[in-house]
Amino acid sequence: MSRQQKRIQREAEIVAATLLLMKEKSFLDLRMSDVAQAAECSMGAIYSHFSSKEDLLLGCAYFLARQKIQVLHRVLDTDLASVEKMVMICLCLWQVNQDNPEHFSLSQLAMNPSVWQRASANRSNAMNELGNYIDNQLRALVRLTLVENGYEDVSDALVAELLMGLWGLSCGLYQIKESGFGVFNADFREDDGVDLHLSNIERYLAGWNLHSVVPRSRLNQLVSVVTTYTVLEAD
């Protein structure tokens, strides 16, 4: 194994140790010394890979984003209709967050601009490139959905409107579910908000005249098989 391969492996081990620790405490409560102990390495080794705690946070978020890309690819490789793929990605990300609540909390924390400012330039650039890749994949899918469903002159602005609206709805609803408001709201307690999520997707699709393509009965079928796509593997 080359020196570079060993370095990559060591960095992955540090990230894995950090994510394991997060099953017990929040990232804000973690100390770099806790990570060093869990990863069985020195503090010097930790800081040779991650220049700061914020750099480590963004490194963990990068790892989790790459795992979500696995889910994205699985959905894109199916025989589902384009609009169904679009919906299935929303359902899968909801399930991934539900299965790994500590990862969701970490990813939300990592989106804070101050984290990016304090992380290394290489880490921020890598995360930005990954975000651009995901965005391009989703925009291509949304554009195909619109074209296949009779929209003409599909502009970049129209693609962005549908994309941001649907993903904003899904991600925003999940954030509310995980907030203090969600804990005490009956709409989220019964089934972790799945029915409310589906109802909002159904209404949103209706606004784009796509509800007849993916009616509520089909949404129920899609959510019943979502775990087929959401098993995460070490990347």
Disulfide bonds with the S-S distance in Angstrom:
none
